[in-house]
Amino acid sequence: MREQRKALEGKVVSDKMDKTVVVIVQRTTRHPLYGKVLKVSKKYKAHNEENNAKMGDTVRIRECRPISKEKTFFVEEILERATVA
């Protein structure tokens, strides 16, 4: 059952909330009439229990039961840390 849950990869764009991060996920799709390839992005709020994901990190989020009105994902793992300049 757990393998059927949706898994997405994206970049953390906000970590200002407690135990929550906002992740932007980009995908490509074709325009239905003209066929042009478009980049489509969507933001997801994800539960981050230990507050270890920071802004700029690349993370994998997985679907779960609704935690709040807008949170239905959790941070499964951090794939790449953001480079600090």
N, C-alpha and C positions, 0 to 999 in steps of 0.2 A: 504494500500500500504506500509506503513512504517514497518509493521510487517514482510514483505517479505525480508527486507534488512538483509543481513548476519550479525550476531553478533558473535564475537569471544572473548575468554578470554586468556590473556597472561601476561607476565611479561615485564616491561619496562627495556630495556638493555642500552638505551642511551637517554639522555635528553639535549644534547649539542647544538642542533639547537633551534632557536627561534620559538616558537609556534608549534613545531614538536617533537614527541617522536618516538623511534623505539621500537616496541613491538614484542617479540618472542612468537609464538604460537606453542605449541607442541600437536601432536595428535598421535594416534597409528593406524597402518595399517598392514595388512598381506601381506607377500611376495606372488606374484601371483603364483609362481611355488612351492616353498618349504613350504609355510604356516607359516613361523616364524613371530612372532609379532615384528614389528619394531617401534621405536620411530622416528617420522619424525617431523622436526621443520622448521618453515618458519618465516622470519622477515617481518613485515609490518610497513610502516611509517604512523603515525596517527596524525591528527591535534589536537592540545592541546591549545586552545585559551587563557586560563588564565595562562598557564605554571605552573599548580598545580600538575601534575604528575611528580614524581621524580624517579630516578633510583632505581630499586628493587621493586617498587610498582606493585601490581597485578591489572590489569585494564580490563574493558570490552570495546571493540571497536566495532563500527557499521559502516557498509558500507554507503557511501554517494556519491554525485556527485564528479567527479575529481576536486580536489583543485589545484593540480599541476601535473607534469609528473608522479610522483610515489605515491602521496598521494590520496587515495580514501577511507580512513577511518577517523573517528574522535573518540576521547575518550568520551565514553558515561558516564562512572562513574568509580571511583576508588573503587575497592572492598576491598583492604587491603593495608595498608601503610607498607613500608619497615621498619624493625627494625634497629635502629641505635645502633651500638656497642659502 
